[in-house]
Amino acid sequence: MSMTRDPDRLVLFTDAVVAIAITLLVLPLVDLVPEVRAEGGDAVSVVTDHWQEIFTFLLSFVVIANFWLGHHRLFEHVRAYNSAMIRLNLLWLLTIVVLPFPTEIIGAFPSNRFTAGFYTGTILALSICQSAIAWMIHGHKELENPDNPVSREGLVGSLILTGLTVVAFLLAAFVPGVNFYALLLLLLSPILMPIWRRTSAKV
């Protein structure tokens, strides 16, 4: 049986890595200031001529923040962790750390199926990892806090979000013209949950 440990150390390490990743998002915007000044531009043009980079920064900030909040809520149900959870959590962190890379790409190049697919695919990998962690914790006596278990509704909500992200990735990567509009599908998650509740209540 694999040894289990108190989750506080894992949570603190995760929070530190997420903080670094979310900070890295703003560095390309900071670098714009001396570049624009060297080209003879003014302060206003830093914003008006680089709205795409600013938008992608805000988008990725929201993505990372939302997944971190979900991760934080998820670990409220954890009383211990084992080596398998460490590896899965490191994979989750890998997707977080990688996200600034496609963010920089979509800020620097025009939107097309490759840039949208690369970015959405990174979010998909992140969502899969988070759902896998929830699945691992749910019903696992060694890991789950018996006084605060992962609810079936919480697990289903995570899986629904991942399913929507799969569809968003397929649309963004393979359907011409959809691009980042595919991410709007993720807004359906809170709409689908009440439908699932009503359906499950009838069963």
C-alpha positions, -999 to 999 in steps of 0.1 A, spaced: 0 0 0 14 34 -9 22 58 19 -2 87 24 7 122 37 -9 154 49 -19 174 18 -8 208 31 27 206 17 14 195 -18 -12 224 -17 15 249 -8 38 237 -36 9 238 -61 -1 273 -51 35 285 -55 38 271 -90 4 285 -100 15 320 -87 46 319 -108 28 307 -139 1 334 -136 28 361 -131 46 350 -163 15 358 -183 21 396 -178 58 396 -187 52 400 -225 30 430 -218 57 445 -196 83 440 -225 60 459 -248 66 492 -231 103 496 -240 97 482 -274 70 507 -282 91 535 -268 121 525 -289 99 525 -320 87 561 -312 53 552 -300 34 569 -271 19 554 -240 -16 552 -255 -3 531 -284 10 505 -259 -26 497 -253 -45 506 -285 -20 488 -308 -17 457 -287 -52 449 -276 -48 412 -288 -19 406 -264 -39 423 -236 -70 402 -243 -50 369 -244 -34 378 -211 -68 385 -195 -82 353 -210 -54 331 -197 -55 348 -163 -92 339 -160 -85 304 -172 -57 297 -147 -76 315 -118 -107 294 -124 -88 261 -125 -69 271 -94 -101 279 -76 -115 245 -87 -83 228 -75 -85 246 -42 -121 235 -37 -112 200 -46 -84 197 -21 -108 207 7 -120 171 3 -85 156 7 -71 143 40 -40 128 26 -21 122 -7 -1 94 -21 25 90 -49 -1 85 -76 -17 118 -66 16 136 -66 23 125 -102 -12 135 -114 -9 168 -96 25 174 -113 8 167 -146 -19 193 -138 9 218 -129 27 210 -162 -4 222 -181 -6 253 -159 30 261 -165 28 255 -203 -3 278 -208 17 310 -210 34 295 -241 3 292 -263 -9 324 -247 21 342 -262 15 325 -296 -21 336 -299 -11 371 -288 16 373 -315 0 355 -345 -34 358 -362 -62 334 -351 -64 302 -371 -72 265 -365 -36 258 -353 -34 286 -328 -69 281 -315 -65 243 -314 -31 246 -296 -45 269 -269 -78 250 -265 -59 217 -264 -38 230 -235 -70 239 -216 -84 204 -224 -53 187 -210 -57 209 -179 -94 200 -175 -87 163 -180 -61 164 -152 -84 181 -129 -112 157 -135 -88 128 -131 -78 142 -97 -115 145 -87 -121 109 -99 -91 96 -79 -103 113 -47 -139 103 -50 -146 73 -29 -109 67 -21 -108 59 17 -71 67 20 -73 101 3 -108 114 8 -119 133 39 -148 112 53 -163 143 69 -162 162 36 -162 138 7 -163 147 -30 -200 148 -39 -213 130 -70 -225 163 -82 -191 179 -79 -175 150 -99 -202 151 -126 -197 189 -129 -160 184 -135 -167 157 -161 -193 179 -178 -168 208 -181 -142 184 -195 -167 171 -220 -175 206 -232 -138 213 -235 -134 183 -257 -161 196 -280 -145 231 -279 -111 217 -289 -125 197 -318 -144 228 -331 -115 251 -327 -89 228 -342 -109 213 -371 -138 236 -381 -126 266 -401 -137 300 -388 -147 288 -353 -114 295 -336 -117 309 -301 -155 312 -303 -155 275 -294 -145 284 -258 -179 300 -254 -192 264 -250 -176 263 -216 -203 288 -204 -229 260 -208 -215 241 -178 -236 259 -152 -267 255 -175 -262 217 -180 -258 210 -143 -295 218 -134 -305 196 -163 -284 167 -149 -299 172 -115 -335 170 -128 -326 140 -149 -309 121 -121 -337 129 -97 -362 111 -120 -340 80 -123 
